[in-house]
């Protein structure tokens, strides 16, 4: 029903300017946005009743990332016969955690003879591929410094294929040894609530693994500044209305990535 779904969503977005349609480039999900959860429930109902599209709907996926916690080293020798040709490449890498939000960086700190110039692009490509897939749950690695510190080339058998594979698998070995961990997106939350509902609002934020940063008095309301994991915020608009009899409002924007608590990480990896 994908073609019917796309056509139906396009028709709905044309007739309703408050209904938005997008695709998440990292998860591949088709996302619908509107004026609230009731609005989206009506859209889903119309998809099934008016357009006869039997689509599965659920919460958006959270885009997790992976990183390492300690410096580590890895190496791999790629020596295989593919078709009628031998392929040889050997790469040694060191990794270390970078500052949060710094992104990934690749450096070459080896002799020219270790990884000849004609194979360095293949090595970098292999490292980039390894960074995209991670080692825990295949989420992208981020905030990692990768340093190529050694390698070996063969006079006749070295190839781009071999150095690409050697670099990819060397980095995976290093990441496994670097105490890999999951990172989750953290949202900056500002909540405006009447004072009589402040206690309920704070309790709800704490139950969502949130951290209260500041509480400020503003005339008849209180402004709560908090940081809450994105995974805990789905359905928050409805919950906040229920807690405060519709008198509170909030805004949220992405702030940073932070480590997933160990128990939650273990549960995620067991699924």
Beta strands, then each sheet from edge to edge (+ up, - down):
strand 1: 20-23
strand 2: 30-33
strand 3: 65-67
strand 4: 72-82
strand 5: 85-97
strand 6: 105-108
strand 7: 144-152
strand 8: 181-194
strand 9: 211-218
strand 10: 221-229
strand 11: 249-259
sheet 1: 1+ 2-
sheet 2: 3+ 8- 10+ 9-
sheet 3: 3+ 8- 11+
sheet 4: 4+ 5- 7+ 6+
end
